[in-house]
Amino acid sequence: MTVISINQAKQQRERDEAELRRMREWAEQLYRTLEVVNERERELVNRLGTNKPTGPEVA
């Protein structure tokens, strides 16, 4: 069993909380970036017409 001081435990907790905040910020940035990418993809699909029917079934 390892014994650590209260001070060491407090410092580790502060480091862990800071890292958790950083991870959440990164995740939020990734979500926003993915939204931009998805919107751009929709624009390109619409512009290319790849989501429009073609051929004899078009009336």
Summary of the structure (lengths in Angstrom):
residues: 59
radius of gyration: 24.9
end to end distance: 76.9
largest distance: 77.8
contacts: 93
relative contact order: 0.06
helix: 73%
strand: 0%
